[in-house]
Amino acid sequence: MKKSIAKKSVSLMIVAVFTVLMFFTTTSFDSRAEDPYEILLSATTVYNGVDYSAEYDAYCYYMNYADLRAAFGMDPNALIMHYALYGRYEGRIANRLISSEEVVVPSGDSTVTVIEITQHDNGGMTAKQEQIARNKASQIATEIKKAAGNYTPKKGTGVEILECAYAAGIVQAYCNDGTYTTQGKNYRTAYGVFVAREYSSEGATRALGLILDYLGIRWEHANIGTYADQWCRVIADGQEGYADGVNGVAGYGKSSLEGGNGKEISYADVREMFSVY
């Protein structure tokens, strides 16, 4: 086990040194960009004349391994080089997202709950659709953060749960402007909500979750892959919460959809708190 870890460390150092040597001859990129998906969307899958596209996706490789992120950032040339020379033989997975995390957080006054944080699937969007949906979600999150700057946190109500409620209200508005359906290709996706104007509980949850990603709020897709009502279980202000894009509400504790009876915070409530008129 120690020998395997040592080999991986050496592989990182070798590629890092080689990347520095190639710095002035490789294509430039903006490593400060906020969204790795945008940076790595069209990243090369070719190294030394061999195309690894059947087994390699730069975004997945980057997101799956913290040591790669630390060593190379979002340098597409360094990532494909490492995969071709070392990653394949180290058993690293580069064609799908594998990261997951279980977080134990307070739930109410006397209990705790486990929220499973995963790299969420996109519901079947094409690469172009995902790019469009992410751009929309990023814009919405930026405006929410700007509005949240007007709020002074009060005892018992942190800013993150209010951001969740604001985002839920915006998603609800998109849904109200669209058509509910469980037919076709878009209803399960954020693209369906934001662009195609087709939605379902599943699609609304993914649209809301995408905004939460850009807000930096960790969430779990409740009831994913079922025909039941779906929503986001969130970690907000250090405790369990929920956000519901169909009903446009958020709050601490459990959603009423799973038996919770806590105070629901609406979009209208948050607009007043954030002084948005």
N, C-alpha and C positions, 0 to 999 in steps of 0.2 A: 504493500500500500504506500509506504514512504517512498519507495523507488519510483512508483507511478507518479506521485505528486512532484517529486524532484524532476522527472522527465518533462512534465507539463510546464514547470517553472522555467526550465532551460529553453523549451520551445518558445515560450513567450519572450524571453530575453533575446534569442536569436532573431526572431522576426522583428522585434522592436528596434534592434540595432540596424538591421537591413533596411527598415522603413526610414530611419533617419538618413541613411546614406542615399536613399532614393528621393528624398524630400523635394529636391529642386527639379527633378525630372518627371514627377508624377502630377496628375491632374489635381488642381487645388480644390478644396471644399471648405465649407464653413462649419467648423467643429462646434461653434457656439450656438448653432440653431437649436431650438427647443425640442423639436420633434424628430427622433431618430427615424421614424417611418418615412418622413419626407426626404431625409438625407439618403437613406439606404434603399429607397423605392426602386431606383434604376441602377443599383450597384452592380458592378461586373461580377459575373460568375465564372470568368475565364482566368486561368493562371497557367503561364508557360505553354499556351496553345491548347490547353485542355479545358473543355466546358463542363463545369460541375453542376449545371442548372437542375439536373434531375435529382440531386441530393442536397443542394445548398441554396439557402436563402440568407442574404446578409443580415436582414432585420432579425430573423429568428436566431441566427448565430450570435448576434450582438446582445439580444435580450436574454438569451438563455444562460450566459456565462459572465458573472461579475468580473472575473479575472481578465477576460478579453476587453470588457468595457474600460477597466482601469488601465490596461496596457496600451490599447490602440485607439480608444475613443471610437469615433464613427468613421475612421479611415477605411474606405472600402477596399483599397489595395492591400492594406495590412491584414484585414480580416480574411480575404480570400487566400492570401499567401499562407496564413497560419493554418487555415482549414486544409488546403491542398498538401502542405508539407507535414503537418502534425495532427490537426484536429481529427481527420478521418481515421488515423491509426490510434488515437487516444480514445476512440469511441464516442466522440462528441456528436451531439445531434444538431443538425443545421437546417432541417427541412420542415420543422414544426416547433411551436412554442411548448416548452415543458415546465416552465417555472410555476411554482405554486407555494403558498404559505398559509399556515393556519395561525390566526391571531386570536388570543384570548383577551376579551375586553369586558369591562363592567356592563351589566345589564340591570338597570333599576338600582335599587339601594342595597340589595343583599346577595345578588347572584352574578354569575359571569356567563358568557356565551362564547362560542367559537365561531369566527367568521373566516371562511376559506377564501383567500385572495388568490386568484389565478390570472394568467394571461388570457383575457377573454377572446372568444372567437367572434368573428364579425357577422355571423348570420348568413354568409354566402355572398357577400359583396365582391364585385370584381375589383381589381387593383385601382382602376380609375374611379369607381364609385367610392371606395374607401378613402381615396385621396380627397375627393370632394367632401365627403361626410366629415372627415377629420378637420378639414379647413373650416367648415361651418362650426363644428364643435369648439375648435380653438378660438374662433372669433367670439363665440358666446361666452366662453370661460373668461376671456380677457375683459369683456364688458362687465361680467359679474364681479371679477376681482376689483375692477375700477369702482363699481358701485359700493362694494364692501368696504372700501376705504373711508366711507362716510360714517361707518358704524363704530361706536364705542362699545366693546363687549360688556355685557351686564351679567351679574351673578345668575347662574343657572342656564344661560343661553349663550353659547359660544358662536363665533362667526361661521364655523364650518357647517353647522347644521342649517344656518340661514342660507348659505351658498347652495346647499343641497335643495332647499325649498325653492329658491329662486330658479335654479336649473330645472327643477321638476315643473314649475309653472310655465317656463318657456317651452319645454317639450309638450306639455299639455296643450298649449296654444297651437303648436304645429299640428298636433293630432286633431284638434277641433277644426282646423282648416283643411284637413284631409278626409280620407274615407277609410273606415274600419273594414278590414278584409282579412281573410285567411287563405286567399288564393293568389297565385302568381309568384314572382320571384323577389319582390321588394318588401313585402309586408313584415318580414322578420328582421329587417335591417335598419340601421341608422339612416342610410340613404333613402329608404322608403319614407321615413318620417320627414327628413329635412328637404328632400328634393322631389321624389315621386308622389308625395302626398298620399301614401298608402301606409297604414299602420296596423299594428296589433299590440297586445300587451307585451309580447316578446320584442317587437321592433322598438316600441317606446322605451323599454328597459335598456336596450342596447344604445339607443340615441342618448338617453340620460347618462348611461355609464360612460359613454365617450366624453361627454362634457366633464363628468366627475374625474376622469383620467387627467384632463387638462387642468382641472382645479387642484390636482394633487390629493384627491380624496380616494382612499382605498375602498373597494366595494366587492360584493359577491352577487352574482346573478341568481336570485331566488327562483326556484322552480324551473330552471332552464331545461329545455327539451321536453316539457310537458304541455298539456292543454290547459293547465290551471293558470290563474292570475299570476303575473310575474312582476317583480319590482327589484330595486337595489337594496340589499342589506349593506349598510355602510359603517365605517369607523369614522365618527365625527366628534371632534373635540375630545378624543380619547375614550369614547364609549360607544356602545352599540346604538345604531340608529337605522333609519330607513328613508328611502326616497322613492316616490311613486310618480312616474311620468304620465300615466293615464289620468290619475286623479289630481295631479298637480300639488302634492303635499309631501312634507318630510317631517321627521320628528325623532326624538330620542326613544330608545326602547324598541319594541317590536311593532311592525305594521299591524293595522287592524285586520289585514288580510291573513295574518297568522295568529289572531287572537289578542293583539295588543290593544290597549285602551288609553294610551298616553295622549298628550296634547298634540294635535296636528298643526303644523305651521304652513300657511298658504303663501302663494306668490304675493297676494295683496298685503299680507302681514309684513313680508320682507321689504317690499317696495317702500312702505312707510318707515320701517326701521333704517333702511339704507338711504332715506331721503330722496327717493327716485319718484318724480311726479310727471 
